Amino acid sequence: MISKRASKIQVSPTMKVAGKAKELKAQGIDVIDLSLGEPDFPTPQNVKDAAVRGLAEGHTRYTLNPGTMELRKAISTKLKNENGLDYDPSEIIVSSGCKQSIFNAVMATVNEGDEVIIPAPYWVSYPDMVSLSGGVCVFPQTKEENGFRITAEELEAVITPKTRMLILCNPSNPTGGSFDEKWLKSIADVVKKHNFYVLSDEIYEKLVFDDFKFVSFPAVAPDLKSQIILVNGVSKSYAMTGWRIGYTAGPKEVIQAMDKIQSNSTSGPSAISQYATIEALLGDQSEVEKMRVEFEKRRNYLYDEITKIPGFTCYKPEGAFYLFPGIKSFFGKSFNGKVIKDSMDFSMFLLEEARIAAVAGSPFGSDGYIRFSYATSMAQLEDAVRRIKAAVAKLV
């Protein structure tokens, strides 16, 4: 018998859809995968070169549990130079990916019965992490017309004496909606009235478009530093998903608790990955900008084409590499006797009829939507648009 804890959580839906797409591809079926949030670019050459140097120099052993001092100093420098933040290396811990960073932070701060506010749409793994900690999820629904950003009023309305944490993803997965400085300050004003943590997931910070200015949440509310847990990493901006490096900066007592949790689970992350990450953060950034520019071109193309297809609505995102179009107009329609009742049905329709893998909105807490990742080539996106148009034209 497996534990009740394991029984109440699910395999990540994004991984499940991506796995299905890979199965079909293995069978020789031509599937375009718009499901997984993974850049299709190679890791920048200067980062790979740094890893080779690290191997040659013998950086292949266990490191300190919270990460090497050299990397934590590099993160401290990055946060100072790019975000205007002051964090001592003792206030920073490096983990095996941003996902582990968030998991450790939740486990270190949330007690049985504590409430965690997770604005919907949300990244699929947040609720299960809170569930594993014994916490209770609170899901305020955001509005498309607000860019899927929770407002100060919506936040105030769900705060209770049991509120322990608010999780913000900026820019957002799955919507790409991003919080500017004014919006963040309005959220900070609410937080100042209450005693709870804010976990700010900023993994997509460098992937913003149209001259949008990203601001880290602690930078707009320095007086809330003792309540803010900042999570970031190198997987998205540097095309380093497989290197598995995330990091957390926050109150020293939280970092120390995360250190204890990590020491009894994974221990420190890969030594070579840490060595390469120093170069990623402090070395040449030109490849990051090239990727950002290309993502912006793809966003513009996919947004323009999807919004031309009758039935779709879509907010134009400021960041990340996702579109989150509305699909409610397709509910109740059918093809070959199959009625589309919800977003899961619509995603299966696209997979079966268009050979497009995309993630239904329901695992993100918003059933009337679907997530398309444009972390793939322009040629693939052009083909995907043709297939989507042809497929939805068959619905009656």
N, C-alpha and C positions, 0 to 999 in steps of 0.2 A: 504493500500500500504506500502510495506517495503521500507527502505531507499536504495538509489543507492549504498551506501557504502556496505550494506549487500548483495546486489544483485551481486556485482562483485567478491565476494570471494566464495570459495567452502568449503564443509566439508572436513577435512583432509582425503586424499585418503587412508592412512594407517589405520585410524579408520574405514573407509568405508569397506575395505576388511576384516578387523578383525571382523566387525559386521556381514558381510555376512557369514564368517566361523562359527561364533557362532550361527547364525540362522540355518545353515545346521546341526550343532551338536545337536541343540535342537530338530531337526526332526529325530534324531537317525542316521544321516549319519556320517560315520567315516571320518572326515576331519583332516588332519595334518596342523596345522597353523604355517607357516613360515613367517607371515606377520608383526607381531607386535614387536616393539623394547622394550620388557619387559623381564628382567631376570626371569627365572623360579625357582630361588633359594628363600628360605625364607629370610626375613630380619634377619641379625645376632642377635643372642640371647641377646648379651650385649646391643644392641640398644633397643630391645623390653623390656628388663628389666628396662632400663632407663625410658622408657615411663610409665611403671607401677609405678615406683617410683614417677614420675612427677604427675601422677594422685593422688597418695596417699598424696602427699604434696600440692595438690590443685592448680597446674599450669594449670588452665582451663579457665582463663579469657582473655580478650583482652590484647594484648601486644602492645608495641610501634609500630607505623606503619612500620618503616623500619626493624623491628625485635628486639628481646631482645638484650640488651647490652651484656649479657653473650654469646649469640650465635655469635654476630658480633665480639666479642673479640676472640672466638674460631676460627672463619673463618680467622681472622687476623693472629692468631698463626699458623694455618694450612698453609696459604699462605707463611708465613715466613719460617717455618721449611721444608716444602716439595718443595716449588717452588722458594725460595730465593727472595720473594717479600715483600715489605714494604707497607702495607695499614693500615691506621688508621681506627677504627670502623666507623668514620664519612664518610669514603670513601667506605662504604659497605652497601648494602641494601639486605634484605632477602625477597623473594617473594614466591607465591604459585606455585612453580615449575619453572624449567629452562625456560619453554615456556613463562610463564608470565614475567620472567626476561628479555628475549629477546624482547618481545612485548613492555614492558615499556621502554626499552632502545631505541628502534626504534622510539616510539612515542615521546620520550623526545629530540630527536636529529634531526629527519628528517622533513624537511619542504616540502610544496607543490612544486612539480617540481624537488626536489633534486634527484640526481641519486645515487642508491645504487648498488654496484658491488656484484653480487652473482655468484661465479663460479659454473658452472654445471659439474657434477651432484650436486644437493643441497638438503638439507632437505626441505620437501614439504611445510612447514609452512612459511619459510622465505619470499617468494614472496607476499603472502597474507597479511602478517604483514606490509610489505613496502607499498603495495597497500592501506591498511587502513590508513596509515599515510599520504597519498597523494604523496609519493615518486614514482620514476620511476625505475624499475628494469633493470639492465644491466647484461646479462648472457654470459660471455665469456665461451666457451667450452674448457674443459680440455681434456687431452689425456690419454688413458688407459696406454700407455707405460711410462707415467710420474707418474703413480700411482694416476691418477685423481687429481694431485696437480697443481694449477695454477703456472705458471712460472713468473719470474720477467718481462720478455718480454711481455707475454700475459696480465699481469696486466697493464703495462705501455701503452699498445695499446688501452685500453678502458677508460683511465682516461681523463676526460674533466673538464672544469671550473665548471661544475655542480656537480661533484663527491662529495658526502657527506660522504659516508661510504663504507667500504669493509667488508663483512661478511666471516669469515673463520670458518670452523668446523674442529677441530683437536683433536682426530681422527674423520674421516668423517662418517657421516650418509648421504648417503647410502653406500659408497664404502669401508669404513674401511681404506682408504689411510690416512697416517699420515705424518705430516711435521717434519723433524728432524731440529736440530739447524741451520745447514748450509742453508737449504731451507728457514727457517723463516728469517734468516738474509738477504737473497737476497730480500725477500718481504719487509722487514723493510727498506732496502736501497731505494726502490722505494717510500715507504710511506714518508720517510724523505724529499723528494723533493716536497711534496704536502701537502696541509692542509685539511685532512679529517680524520674521525674516522675509527678505525678498531675494529669491534666487534668480539672477539675471543671466540667462543663457545667450551668449553673444557670439556663438560659433560662426555666424555668417557676417560678422561686422565689416569685412573688407569687400563684400559683394553687394554694393549699393549703387543705384543708378540715378540718372537725371540730376546730377549735382546734389543729390540728397546728402546731408551731412550727418554721419553717424556720430552719436555721443554715447559714451558708456554711462550706465545708470549711476554708478558711484560718483561720477564727475559732476552730475547735476545736483547731487544731494550729499555733499561731503560730511554733513552732520549726521547722516544715517549710516556711516561706514560700519558701525558695530552691528548693523542689522542686514547688511547687504552681502550676499555670497555671489561673487562673480565667477562664472564658468566660461572658459574659452578653450581653444585648441587649434591644431594646424590641419585638420583633415579636409575641411572644405576650401579654405582660401589658398592652400598650398598643394592641393591635390595629393594629400598624404593620408587617405583613409586607412590604408593597410599598415601604416606605421604605428597607429594606435597611441597617439599622444594627446591628452587633454590636460587642462590645468585649472586649478581653483585658487582664487585670491579672496581672503575674507578675514573675519575676526579670528584672532589667534586660537581661542578656545575651540572654535569650529574646525579649524585646520588641524589642531592636535587630535580632536576626536576622529576626524577623517583618517588621519595618519594611523591611529590604532585599528580602525576598521580595515584599512588597506593592508596593514601588516599581517592581519589574520586571514586575508583572502588571497589577493594576487601578489603581494609585496610590490616593490617598485616596478615601473614599466621597463621595456626593452632598453638596454644600455646604448645600443647603436642608434635607435630611434631618438633617444634623448640627445645624443651627440649631434645628430643631423638637425634636430629642431633648433639648436642654438644658431646654426647657419640660416635656417628658415626665418627666424625672428629678427636677426640682426644683420643678415647679409643682403645681397641685392634683391630688391623687390620688383624688378621690372617684369618678371614673368607673372606675378600676381596681377599686375595692372593689365597685362595682355589678356589674361583669363577673364578679368572683370569686364573689359571692353567687349569681348566675344559673348559673354553671357548677356550683356545688355542688348546686343544685336539680336540674339536668339529670343530674348524676352519680347522685344519689339515685334519681331516677326510672328511669333506664336500668339501673342495677345491680339495683334491686328487680324490674324486669320481666324482665330477661334471666335472672336466677337462678330465676325461676318457670317458665321454659320447660324441660321435661325434656331432659336431655342436655348442658346448659351447666353449667360450673362457673366461678366468677369470684372473684378477690380484689378486695376493695373498696379502691380506690386512695385515697391521701391527697392526691394532687395531679395537676397537668396537666389535660388534658381528654380522656382515653382510658379505655376499658375494654379489658381483654385477656382475654376469657373462653376457657376451655378447651373444645375441640370434639372431643376424641379419640373420644368415644362415637358420633360420626356417621361415623367412618371405617369403611368396609366396607358402609355402607348405600348405597342407590341410588334413582334416580328416572328413569323413562323409559329404563331400560337403562343409565344412566350411573352408574358406581360412584364413590363419593367415597373416594379413596385417601389424600389429604393435605389440608393447609390450602389449597393453591392450588385444588384441586378444589372445596372447600367455598366459597371466596370466589367462584368462577365460578358455582357453583350459586345463591348468593344474588343475584348480578348477573343471571343469566338468568331465574330463577324468581320472585324477589322484587323485582327491580329495585333492589337495595341494593348500593351500592359500598362495599366494606370491604377492608382489606389483610390478606392471608394472613400467618400467623405465621412462615412459613419465611424470608422476607427479614430478619426480626428475629432469626433464629437459634433459633426455637422453633416447630417445625412443628405441634404440637398445639394451637395457639391462633389467634385471629384478632383484629385490632384494629378496634374501633369508635371513631370520633371523635364526641364529643357537642358539637362546636363548630358546632351548628346549632340551629334553633329547637325549642322544646318540641313544637310541632305536628308538625314533621318527625319528631321522635323517636317520638312517639305512633304516627304512621303507620308508621314503620320497625318498631316492635315488632309491630304487627299483621301486617305482611308477613312478618317473620321467623317468627312463630308459625305462620302458614299454610303457609309454605314447608317448614319442618322437619317438619311434621305429614305431609307427603307422602312422606317418606323411609321406605323399608322395608328 
